[in-house]
Amino acid sequence: MLEEFINNVNSIVWSDALIILCLGAGVYFSIITRFLQVRYLRDMVSLLFSGQSSEKGVSSFQAFSMAIAGRVGTGNITGVATAIAMGGPGAIFWMWTIAFLGSASAFIEATLGQIYKQVKDGQYRGGPAFYIEKGLGIKWYAVVFALATVLSTALLLPGVQSNSIATSIHNAFHISPAITGAGVAGLLALIICGGVKRIGKVAEIVVPFMAVAYILMAVIIICMNITAVPAMFGLIFRSAFDLEPAFGGIFGMAVSWGVKRGIYSNEAGQGTAPHAAAAAEISHPVKQGLVQAFSVYIDTLFVCTATAFMILFTGQYNVLNPDGGFLVENMPGVAVGPEFTQRAVDTYFPPIGGGFVAISLFFFAFTTIMAYYYIAETNLSYLDKHEKNKWMVWALRLIIVLAVFYGSVKTAEAAWAVGDIGVGIMAWLNIVAIFLLRKPAMLALKDYASQKKQGLDPVFQPGKLGIKNADEWEKN
């Protein structure tokens, strides 16, 4: 009965309306920013390594790493496999689409996170709850988002990450999920007790290493199949538009699962990345907005594509028929999950394939859990205005550690369904908010462009732009 309830709630949250809202928001923000995701690509890369950390904030690269830690997770391995299994190869095209369009949404939300950030407990804090209250002036809406985010990131979402870690390690090394769960929970406890600075430092070291190693493995496999690349793109495009006979009749599933898993993976518009963006010490909000827009590309266009190509090149996947059975069953007896990717790498590197993917997934998913904790703590900080209830932070730490362990030992289907509910609720609340708050973000973008045109290093002065309640910037 509980699983049936979870599935019913999931189907309501992830109705066609949310799919349309996410795609529509991406199209709208792309148009009003004049496809910023293309025009400012050079700035995105150059700004990545600019700026220094301070007592109150982290550097642009550390904030980028924290955001990537949240974006690059189990969705890049298990999520891609699920998208292919449920929507066929065409789902990858729709993951690309939501990444390209979603980078504009990511820019808007990250810029707003910077504009309306504030200093709490000696460090920069910000995110949707902050910009909803200060930008829209709707306190109850901000509280609802903060509560939903604490619930999602502390209780609903960590289980997806830890479940995938436990499953992949069990497949590769035959270690009990309970043992893996206890180890992951213990390591998480050591890190999160050090606060945001420790999370930032760990992310800064781990994230580049994990992404480069995984993409390098994918590049090797792609190079070994270089002549098949055009055919692979052809399969993806044909399947995306219902033109591939083997996947006929699942066009709607390709769109739905591509968008759903794309949003789960890159988190554009979901409202998680603005928390990391707000923590950066920079001279203009647009700088971090551009950096965060680029992080969507890293997540989906690089890491997710790497996974998809490895799976499709090797044929290590199944595609479910919505009416029952399979449209394609290349792996009899294998359920949807990280095993698709593990077997794909095993095809070319039998001694290390499964272990390599398991270790990669551990780093991807573990850093995501760290990011979830930071997001949950930030929203708890918002709710605890006077920072008097320190016990609430320790209660939060205990809850997320227990959620990580519990997620390791429960079924993958239940873990993903619960996680999808968390992502969907946050996306609903945040996309509506950033649509209503598009004006301050656009004013900041125009100001940035104007100063760049004059050959200046842009500095943000919200009063001159008519942006109110950007209190932290007014102090500078």
Secondary structure, 3 states (H helix, E strand, C coil): CHHHHHHHHHHHHCCHHHHHHHHHHHHHHHHHCCCHHHHCHHHHHHHHCCCCCCCCCECHHHHHHHHHHHHCCHHHCHHHHHHHHHHCCHHHHHHHHHHHHHHHHHHHHHHHHHHCCEEECCEEECCHHHHHHHHHCCHHHHHHHHHHHHHHHHHHCHHHHHHHHHHHHHHHHCCCHHHHHHHHHHHHHHHHCCHHHHHHHHHHHHHHHHHHHHHHHHHHHHHHCHHHHHHHHHHHHHHHCCCCHHHCCCHHHHHHHHHHHHHHHHCCCCCCHHHHHHCECCCCHHHHHHHHHHHHHHHHHHHHHHHHHHHHHHCCCEEECCCCCEEEECCCCCCCCCHHHHHHHHHHCCCCHHHHHHHHHHHHHHHHHHHHHHHHHHHHHHHCCCCCCHHHHHHHHHHHHHHHHHHHHCCHHHHHHHHHHHHHHHHHHHHHHHHHCHHHHHHHHHHHHHHHHCCCCCCCCHHHHCCCCCHHHHCC
